Amino acid sequence: MRVLIIDGYVDEPACLGVPPYMAPYPRYIAGALVERGIPEQDITYRTIDQLRQHKEVFRFDLLVIIAGMTVPGKYLRATPITRGELREFLHLEGTKVIGGPIRLGFGEEGGSSAKELAVPGITLAKKDIEAFVYDLCSNIKDPDAVEHRMRTTSEIGRWGEKGAFIIRQHPDYPYVMCELETYRGCPRHSHCSFCTEPFYGKPDYREIKDVIKETAALYAHGARYFRIGRQPDLFMYHAKDGIPNPEALEKLYSGIRNAAPELKVLHMDNANPVTLARYPDESREIAKIIVKYHTSGDVAALGMESADPDVIRANDLKATPEEVFEAIKLLNEVGAARGASGLPELLPGINFVHGLKGETKKTFELNFEFLKKVMDSGLMVRRVNIRQVMTFAGTPMSGHDELVRKNKDMFLRYKEKIRNEIDLPMLRRVVPAGTILKDVRTEVYDKITFARQLGTYPLLVGIPLKLELNKSFDILVTDHGHRSITGIPVPVDINTAPIKLIHMLPGIGKQQAAEIMRGKPFRNKEDVINRTSIRGRILDNIVFLR
């Protein structure tokens, strides 16, 4: 049996897009197929962007489409599959199945309600698509006879390992961020009004040994970039009686490091600020464990959602502004030191959601005041994510998206205010001019070259030069935008660099740039010092090629 897996899923957009990334879905599906006896060579993987760029002729017995998103946003490269593109696959032969987050509903932008997908000719897996595909292999011609069910942690323990080979088919391989799932489901007795995590029930923690075995398999197939993601709160992994368990995180992180000794990135995703605020001792220990084993530039995304007490009560949100502030302080205490990547080791990110029940003009004011307090306290936040709610059937927010439309203009003005008065000065604090970011990979050229480090929530870097794509450079930060930075590759060959590039070096004014241009060629740094007014650390960023 020949199988085609089309990956149309894009995870949460991070600073205008995600880096090359593979979620667990295609790996679990591939592993389930292998366990059913399908040879690896008969399983083909394509991203939707590959198919957009290059039309291919396919002949497969089974087409599996991964689609959907739960967090809307803007993207640099990859964008989720559209409804129109789904219809384009109808002409292909074979059984067609679709699943992933799209089972919760199909939505394309914030401020909208996700609707149940209905495309005649494509069967929707209403629960876990990997389990559906596994069961479908018994009778591929009759998907309607297959039970919709959730997979078990023991199943994905096997499938994650067996499906690791599929990363070799990713178009950006080996520069692919592989997400490692630790658990899903929410431990809280009551749930936030917009959240889809309760659909998964109580936490089903994966065994630490299974996550490590999956890491080892991915590493053996060339993976070097990892994100511990999917879970709503990494600090509560294998919690005991509702209390964080540092010992479990020590075993997880040390095990991953032993399984992938030369990994290049190990980052995390979500953390609940309530956990850090209410269990500071255990959380501080966990944060130190993360910093001990991870790679720098890491971000703990904190779901604050709102600083308005009325919105917090109306939507059963869990964290008060005071608790979020304490969580931000804790992460700064442990993770603010600058690491090898050029970025701080571990910083918080803050998520705000707008359009929730009870939102008023006061909500926008309180959210801004909270961020101003963080700024004025000298703390660092890696990024502020502001979005409008996307509502899903079965959540308390379903059918309550009227405030998104009503407050749209106010939301846009508020968002611009945060970009100007919070994001820009905060970015200057997190990555000051003169910082060198290591291993920044070029991705797109459009008048300038856009590049990013591989990592979670990577900074978008604009380079005012045409550089070869898919190459890594060390970048000297020269300027800042609201959500991105400008930089130049270093070291700079001072004898061949154009004046535009020399002028961009921090500390080099027009007069000094002119001095350099008149004095070329220089033999060495001492020659520069003797014949120009250039002094200081800027000399560390120049070379003299012969």
C-alpha positions as CSV (number, residue, x, y, z in Angstrom):
1,M,0.0,0.0,0.0
2,R,1.3,3.4,-1.0
3,V,0.6,6.3,1.4
4,L,1.0,10.1,0.9
5,I,1.1,12.3,4.0
6,I,0.4,16.0,3.3
7,D,1.4,18.3,6.1
8,G,-0.8,21.4,6.0
9,Y,-0.5,22.2,9.7
10,V,1.4,25.2,11.0
11,D,2.0,25.6,14.7
12,E,1.6,28.8,16.6
13,P,3.2,31.6,14.5
14,A,6.3,32.9,16.3
15,C,7.5,36.4,15.4
16,L,6.0,36.4,11.9
17,G,6.3,32.7,11.4
18,V,7.7,29.4,12.5
19,P,11.2,28.1,11.5
20,P,11.4,24.8,9.6
21,Y,9.3,22.6,11.9
22,M,7.7,19.2,12.1
23,A,5.0,18.5,14.6
24,P,4.5,15.0,16.1
25,Y,1.5,14.3,13.8
26,P,3.3,13.1,10.7
27,R,5.8,11.1,12.7
28,Y,3.1,9.3,14.7
29,I,1.2,8.6,11.5
30,A,4.3,7.2,9.8
31,G,5.0,5.1,12.8
32,A,1.5,3.7,13.0
33,L,1.7,2.8,9.3
34,V,5.1,1.0,9.8
35,E,3.6,-0.9,12.7
36,R,0.9,-2.0,10.3
37,G,3.5,-3.4,8.0
38,I,3.8,-0.6,5.5
39,P,7.4,-0.4,4.3
40,E,9.1,3.0,4.9
41,Q,9.8,3.4,1.2
42,D,6.0,3.3,0.5
43,I,5.3,6.3,2.8
44,T,5.8,9.7,1.2
45,Y,5.7,13.1,3.1
46,R,5.1,16.5,1.6
47,T,4.4,19.9,3.1
48,I,1.7,22.0,1.6
49,D,4.2,24.6,0.7
50,Q,6.2,22.0,-1.4
51,L,3.0,21.2,-3.3
52,R,2.3,24.9,-3.8
53,Q,5.7,25.4,-5.4
54,H,6.0,22.2,-7.4
55,K,3.0,20.4,-8.7
56,E,3.5,16.6,-8.6
57,V,1.6,13.7,-10.0
58,F,0.6,11.3,-7.2
59,R,-0.7,7.7,-7.3
60,F,-1.5,6.5,-3.8
61,D,-3.8,4.2,-2.1
62,L,-4.2,6.4,1.0
63,L,-3.9,10.2,1.3
64,V,-3.6,11.5,4.9
65,I,-3.9,15.3,5.3
66,I,-2.8,17.1,8.5
67,A,-4.5,20.4,8.9
68,G,-5.9,23.1,11.1
69,M,-4.6,25.7,13.6
70,T,-5.7,26.7,17.1
71,V,-3.7,30.0,17.2
72,P,-4.1,32.4,14.3
73,G,-1.4,34.8,13.1
74,K,1.0,35.9,10.4
75,Y,3.6,33.7,8.8
76,L,7.0,34.3,7.1
77,R,7.0,31.2,5.0
78,A,4.8,28.3,5.8
79,T,1.0,29.0,5.9
80,P,-1.7,26.5,6.8
81,I,-3.6,24.6,4.1
82,T,-6.8,26.4,2.9
83,R,-10.2,25.0,2.2
84,G,-9.7,25.6,-1.6
85,E,-6.5,23.6,-1.5
86,L,-8.3,20.7,0.2
87,R,-10.7,20.5,-2.8
88,E,-7.8,20.3,-5.2
89,F,-7.0,16.8,-3.7
90,L,-10.4,15.4,-4.5
91,H,-9.3,14.3,-8.0
92,L,-6.6,12.1,-6.7
93,E,-7.3,8.4,-6.5
94,G,-7.4,6.5,-3.2
95,T,-9.0,6.9,0.2
96,K,-8.6,10.4,1.7
97,V,-8.5,11.2,5.4
98,I,-8.0,14.5,7.1
99,G,-7.2,15.2,10.8
100,G,-5.2,17.0,13.4
101,P,-6.3,20.3,15.0
102,I,-8.8,20.7,12.2
103,R,-11.0,18.1,14.0
104,L,-11.9,21.0,16.4
105,G,-13.1,23.2,13.5
106,F,-11.8,25.0,10.5
107,G,-10.8,28.7,11.0
108,E,-8.5,31.0,9.1
109,E,-8.1,34.1,11.3
110,G,-8.5,35.4,14.8
111,G,-11.9,36.8,15.8
112,S,-13.8,34.1,14.0
113,S,-15.5,30.9,14.9
114,A,-14.0,27.7,13.7
115,K,-16.6,25.7,11.8
116,E,-16.8,21.9,11.5
117,L,-15.1,20.9,8.3
118,A,-17.2,19.1,5.7
119,V,-15.5,18.3,2.4
120,P,-17.3,15.5,0.5
121,G,-14.8,12.8,-0.5
122,I,-12.5,13.4,2.5
123,T,-13.1,11.6,5.8
124,L,-12.6,13.7,8.9
125,A,-10.9,11.9,11.7
126,K,-12.9,13.3,14.6
127,K,-10.4,12.2,17.3
128,D,-6.7,11.3,16.9
129,I,-5.8,10.9,13.2
130,E,-2.8,8.6,14.0
131,A,-5.2,6.2,15.7
132,F,-7.7,6.5,12.9
133,V,-5.1,5.7,10.3
134,Y,-3.8,2.8,12.3
135,D,-7.2,1.3,12.5
136,L,-8.1,2.1,8.9
137,C,-5.3,-0.1,7.7
138,S,-7.5,-3.1,8.5
139,N,-10.0,-2.0,5.8
140,I,-8.7,1.0,3.8
141,K,-11.7,1.0,1.4
142,D,-14.2,1.7,4.2
143,P,-13.2,4.7,6.4
144,D,-16.8,5.1,7.5
145,A,-16.6,1.8,9.4
146,V,-13.6,2.9,11.4
147,E,-14.2,4.0,15.0
148,H,-13.0,7.5,16.0
149,R,-10.9,7.2,19.1
150,M,-8.0,8.7,21.0
151,R,-4.6,7.1,20.9
152,T,-2.9,5.9,24.0
153,T,0.5,7.1,25.3
154,S,1.9,3.6,24.9
155,E,0.9,3.7,21.2
156,I,2.6,7.0,20.5
157,G,5.5,5.7,22.5
158,R,6.0,3.1,19.8
159,W,4.8,5.2,16.8
160,G,7.0,8.2,17.7
161,E,10.1,6.0,17.6
162,K,9.1,4.0,14.5
163,G,8.1,7.1,12.5
164,A,11.2,9.2,13.1
165,F,12.5,8.3,9.6
166,I,10.0,10.6,8.0
167,I,11.9,13.8,9.0
168,R,14.4,12.9,6.2
169,Q,11.7,13.8,3.7
170,H,11.2,17.3,5.1
171,P,12.3,19.9,2.6
172,D,14.5,21.7,5.1
173,Y,16.1,18.5,6.5
174,P,18.3,18.4,8.5
175,Y,17.4,22.0,9.7
176,V,14.1,20.9,11.1
177,M,12.8,21.7,14.6
178,C,11.3,18.4,15.9
179,E,8.6,18.9,18.6
180,L,8.7,16.4,21.5
181,E,5.3,15.8,23.2
182,T,5.4,15.2,26.9
183,Y,1.7,15.2,27.7
184,R,-1.6,16.8,26.8
185,G,-4.7,17.6,28.8
186,C,-5.4,20.1,31.6
187,P,-5.1,19.3,35.3
188,R,-7.4,22.1,36.3
189,H,-10.9,21.4,37.6
190,S,-12.4,24.3,35.6
191,H,-11.1,25.6,32.3
192,C,-10.5,28.9,30.5
193,S,-13.5,29.8,28.3
194,F,-11.6,29.6,25.0
195,C,-9.3,26.7,25.6
196,T,-9.4,23.5,23.6
197,E,-7.1,21.6,26.0
198,P,-10.0,20.2,28.1
199,F,-11.1,18.2,25.0
200,Y,-8.2,15.9,25.8
201,G,-9.3,15.2,29.4
202,K,-6.9,14.9,32.3
203,P,-3.2,14.9,31.7
204,D,-1.9,11.7,30.1
205,Y,1.8,12.0,30.9
206,R,4.1,10.2,28.5
207,E,6.7,7.9,30.1
208,I,10.0,9.7,30.3
209,K,11.7,6.7,28.7
210,D,9.4,6.9,25.7
211,V,10.2,10.6,25.1
212,I,14.0,9.7,25.3
213,K,13.6,6.8,22.9
214,E,11.8,9.0,20.4
215,T,14.6,11.6,20.8
216,A,17.2,8.9,20.2
217,A,15.5,7.7,17.1
218,L,15.1,11.2,15.7
219,Y,18.8,11.9,16.5
220,A,19.8,8.7,14.7
221,H,18.0,10.0,11.6
222,G,19.8,13.3,11.7
223,A,17.6,15.5,13.9
224,R,19.6,18.2,15.9
225,Y,16.9,20.7,16.7
226,F,14.3,19.9,19.4
227,R,11.4,21.7,21.2
228,I,9.7,20.1,24.2
229,G,6.2,21.2,23.3
230,R,2.5,20.3,23.0
231,Q,1.9,20.3,26.8
232,P,0.0,23.2,28.4
233,D,2.5,23.5,31.2
234,L,6.0,21.9,31.1
235,F,6.5,22.7,34.8
236,M,3.7,20.3,35.7
237,Y,5.1,17.3,33.8
238,H,4.6,14.2,36.0
239,A,3.4,16.5,38.8
240,K,2.7,14.7,42.1
241,D,-0.5,15.6,43.8
242,G,-0.7,18.8,41.8
243,I,2.8,19.9,42.8
244,P,5.7,20.3,40.3
245,N,8.1,17.4,40.1
246,P,11.7,18.7,39.5
247,E,13.1,15.1,39.6
248,A,11.0,14.2,36.5
249,L,12.3,17.2,34.6
250,E,15.9,16.3,35.6
251,K,15.4,12.8,34.2
252,L,13.7,14.1,31.1
253,Y,16.3,16.8,30.2
254,S,19.4,14.7,31.1
255,G,18.0,11.8,29.2
256,I,17.4,13.9,26.1
257,R,20.9,15.2,26.3
258,N,22.4,11.7,26.6
259,A,20.3,10.5,23.7
260,A,21.3,13.5,21.5
261,P,24.7,14.5,22.8
262,E,25.5,16.9,19.9
263,L,22.1,18.6,19.5
264,K,22.1,22.2,18.5
265,V,18.8,23.4,20.0
266,L,16.8,22.2,22.9
267,H,13.9,24.6,23.8
268,M,10.6,24.4,25.5
269,D,7.1,25.9,24.9
270,N,4.3,26.5,27.4
271,A,4.4,27.2,31.2
272,N,1.5,28.2,33.4
273,P,2.3,31.3,35.4
274,V,0.1,30.1,38.2
275,T,2.4,27.1,38.7
276,L,5.5,29.3,39.0
277,A,3.8,31.8,41.3
278,R,2.2,29.3,43.7
279,Y,5.1,26.8,43.7
280,P,8.2,29.1,43.5
281,D,10.7,26.8,45.1
282,E,9.9,23.8,42.8
283,S,9.5,26.0,39.8
284,R,12.9,27.7,40.4
285,E,14.5,24.4,40.7
286,I,12.9,23.3,37.4
287,A,14.0,26.5,35.7
288,K,17.5,25.9,36.8
289,I,17.3,22.3,35.4
290,I,16.1,23.7,32.1
291,V,19.0,26.2,31.9
292,K,21.5,23.5,32.8
293,Y,20.6,21.2,29.9
294,H,18.9,23.4,27.2
295,T,20.4,25.8,24.7
296,S,20.1,29.5,25.1
297,G,17.4,31.7,23.5
298,D,14.7,29.6,25.2
299,V,11.2,31.0,25.9
300,A,8.6,29.9,28.4
301,A,5.3,31.1,26.9
302,L,3.0,32.3,29.8
303,G,-0.7,32.3,29.1
304,M,-1.7,35.5,30.9
305,E,-4.6,36.2,28.5
306,S,-5.8,39.3,30.4
307,A,-4.9,41.7,33.3
308,D,-8.5,42.7,33.8
309,P,-10.1,41.1,36.9
310,D,-13.6,41.3,35.3
311,V,-12.4,39.4,32.2
312,I,-10.5,36.9,34.4
313,R,-13.6,36.1,36.4
314,A,-16.0,36.0,33.3
315,N,-13.7,33.5,31.5
316,D,-12.4,31.4,34.4
317,L,-8.9,32.4,33.7
318,K,-6.3,31.1,36.1
319,A,-3.6,33.7,36.6
320,T,-3.9,37.1,38.3
321,P,-1.7,39.9,37.1
322,E,0.3,39.6,40.4
323,E,0.9,35.9,39.8
324,V,2.1,36.5,36.2
325,F,4.4,39.3,37.4
326,E,5.9,36.9,40.0
327,A,6.4,34.2,37.3
328,I,8.2,36.8,35.1
329,K,10.5,37.8,38.0
330,L,11.3,34.1,38.7
331,L,12.3,33.4,35.1
332,N,14.4,36.5,34.9
333,E,16.2,35.6,38.1
334,V,17.1,32.2,36.7
335,G,17.4,32.8,32.9
336,A,18.4,36.4,32.1
337,A,22.1,35.7,31.7
338,R,23.2,35.9,28.0
339,G,24.1,32.5,26.5
340,A,26.1,31.1,23.7
341,S,23.5,31.9,21.1
342,G,23.7,35.6,21.9
343,L,20.3,35.6,23.5
344,P,19.4,35.3,27.2
345,E,19.2,31.7,28.4
346,L,15.5,31.5,29.3
347,L,12.9,34.4,29.2
348,P,9.2,34.5,29.6
349,G,6.8,35.3,26.7
350,I,3.4,36.7,27.4
351,N,0.2,35.7,25.6
352,F,-2.8,38.1,25.6
353,V,-6.2,37.1,24.1
354,H,-8.8,39.7,23.2
355,G,-12.5,39.4,22.5
356,L,-13.1,37.5,25.6
357,K,-16.4,37.9,27.6
358,G,-16.4,41.0,29.8
359,E,-13.9,42.9,27.7
360,T,-14.2,46.7,27.8
361,K,-12.0,49.7,27.1
362,K,-10.7,49.3,30.6
363,T,-9.3,45.8,29.6
364,F,-6.9,47.4,27.0
365,E,-5.8,50.0,29.6
366,L,-5.1,47.4,32.3
367,N,-3.2,45.1,29.9
368,F,-1.0,48.0,28.8
369,E,-0.4,49.1,32.4
370,F,0.8,45.6,33.2
371,L,3.3,45.6,30.4
372,K,4.5,49.1,31.4
373,K,5.0,47.8,35.0
374,V,7.2,45.0,33.6
375,M,9.2,47.5,31.5
376,D,9.7,49.9,34.4
377,S,10.8,47.1,36.7
378,G,13.8,46.4,34.4
379,L,12.6,42.9,33.6
380,M,12.9,41.2,30.2
381,V,10.2,39.5,28.2
382,R,11.2,37.8,25.0
383,R,8.0,38.6,23.2
384,V,4.4,39.7,23.7
385,N,1.8,37.8,21.7
386,I,-1.5,39.7,21.2
387,R,-4.3,37.9,19.3
388,Q,-8.0,37.9,19.0
389,V,-9.8,34.8,20.1
390,M,-10.8,32.1,17.7
391,T,-13.8,30.3,19.2
392,F,-14.4,26.5,19.0
393,A,-17.6,24.6,19.4
394,G,-17.8,22.9,22.8
395,T,-16.0,25.7,24.6
396,P,-17.8,28.4,26.7
397,M,-16.7,31.0,24.2
398,S,-18.5,29.3,21.4
399,G,-20.9,31.8,19.8
400,H,-19.5,34.7,21.8
401,D,-17.3,36.4,19.2
402,E,-19.3,39.7,19.0
403,L,-16.7,41.6,21.1
404,V,-14.0,40.9,18.5
405,R,-16.0,42.8,15.9
406,K,-17.2,45.5,18.3
407,N,-13.7,46.3,19.7
408,K,-11.8,45.8,16.4
409,D,-10.6,49.4,16.0
410,M,-9.7,49.7,19.7
411,F,-7.8,46.5,19.5
412,L,-5.7,47.7,16.5
413,R,-4.9,51.0,18.2
414,Y,-3.9,49.3,21.4
415,K,-1.8,46.7,19.5
416,E,0.1,49.5,17.7
417,K,0.7,51.3,21.1
418,I,2.2,48.1,22.5
419,R,4.4,47.7,19.5
420,N,5.8,51.2,19.8
421,E,6.0,51.7,23.6
422,I,6.6,48.1,24.8
423,D,7.9,45.8,22.1
424,L,10.5,48.2,20.6
425,P,12.2,49.3,23.9
426,M,12.0,45.7,25.2
427,L,13.7,44.3,22.1
428,R,16.5,46.8,22.6
429,R,16.8,45.5,26.1
430,V,16.9,41.9,25.2
431,V,19.2,42.2,22.2
432,P,21.1,45.5,22.4
433,A,22.9,46.9,19.4
434,G,26.3,45.2,19.3
435,T,25.0,41.8,20.3
436,I,26.2,39.0,18.1
437,L,23.6,36.3,17.3
438,K,25.1,33.0,16.4
439,D,24.0,30.6,13.6
440,V,21.3,32.8,12.0
441,R,20.0,30.9,9.0
442,T,18.9,32.8,5.8
443,E,15.4,31.9,4.6
444,V,13.9,34.5,2.2
445,Y,15.2,37.3,0.0
446,D,12.9,40.3,-0.8
447,K,15.0,43.4,-1.3
448,I,16.7,42.4,2.0
449,T,17.5,39.0,3.3
450,F,15.3,37.6,6.1
451,A,16.9,35.1,8.5
452,R,16.3,33.5,11.8
453,Q,18.0,31.3,14.3
454,L,16.4,27.8,14.6
455,G,14.6,27.9,17.9
456,T,11.3,28.6,19.6
457,Y,9.8,32.0,18.9
458,P,12.9,33.0,16.8
459,L,13.7,36.6,16.2
460,L,13.2,37.8,12.6
461,V,16.5,39.3,11.3
462,G,16.6,41.7,8.3
463,I,19.9,41.9,6.6
464,P,20.3,44.7,4.1
465,L,22.4,42.5,1.7
466,K,21.6,39.8,-0.8
467,L,23.0,36.7,0.9
468,E,22.9,33.1,-0.2
469,L,19.8,31.4,1.2
470,N,19.8,28.4,3.5
471,K,23.2,29.4,5.0
472,S,24.1,30.2,8.5
473,F,25.8,33.5,9.6
474,D,26.8,35.2,12.8
475,I,24.9,38.5,12.8
476,L,25.8,41.7,14.6
477,V,22.7,43.5,15.7
478,T,22.7,47.1,14.4
479,D,19.1,48.3,14.8
480,H,15.6,47.3,16.0
481,G,12.1,47.2,14.7
482,H,8.9,46.5,16.7
483,R,9.2,42.7,16.2
484,S,12.4,42.2,14.4
485,I,16.0,43.4,14.3
486,T,18.4,44.6,11.6
487,G,21.9,43.1,11.5
488,I,25.0,42.4,9.3
489,P,27.1,39.3,9.0
490,V,30.4,39.4,11.0
491,P,33.3,39.5,10.9
492,V,33.4,42.3,8.2
493,D,36.3,42.5,5.8
494,I,37.0,46.2,6.2
495,N,39.1,46.3,3.1
496,T,36.3,45.1,0.7
497,A,33.1,46.1,2.5
498,P,31.1,49.0,0.9
499,I,30.6,52.2,2.9
500,K,26.9,51.3,3.5
501,L,28.0,48.2,5.4
502,I,30.8,49.9,7.3
503,H,28.4,52.7,8.4
504,M,26.1,50.1,9.9
505,L,28.7,48.9,12.4
506,P,27.7,50.2,15.9
507,G,29.8,53.2,16.9
508,I,30.8,54.0,13.3
509,G,29.5,57.4,12.2
510,K,29.7,59.0,8.8
511,Q,33.0,60.7,9.5
512,Q,34.6,57.4,10.7
513,A,33.2,55.5,7.7
514,A,34.7,58.1,5.4
515,E,38.1,57.8,7.3
516,I,38.0,54.0,6.6
517,M,37.2,54.4,3.0
518,R,40.0,56.9,2.5
519,G,42.5,54.7,4.4
520,K,42.0,51.4,2.6
521,P,43.7,49.0,2.5
522,F,44.6,48.4,6.1
523,R,47.2,45.8,7.1
524,N,45.8,44.9,10.6
525,K,43.9,46.4,13.6
526,E,46.9,48.4,14.7
527,D,47.0,50.0,11.3
528,V,43.3,51.0,11.7
529,I,44.0,52.5,15.2
530,N,47.0,54.4,13.9
531,R,45.4,55.9,10.9
532,T,41.7,56.4,12.0
533,S,39.8,57.5,15.1
534,I,38.3,54.0,15.4
535,R,38.7,52.5,18.9
536,G,37.1,49.9,21.2
537,R,35.2,46.7,20.8
538,I,34.1,47.5,17.2
539,L,37.5,46.3,16.1
540,D,36.6,42.8,17.2
541,N,34.1,42.6,14.4
542,I,36.5,43.3,11.5
543,V,38.9,41.1,9.7
544,F,41.6,41.7,7.1
545,L,41.4,39.2,4.3
546,R,44.2,39.1,1.8
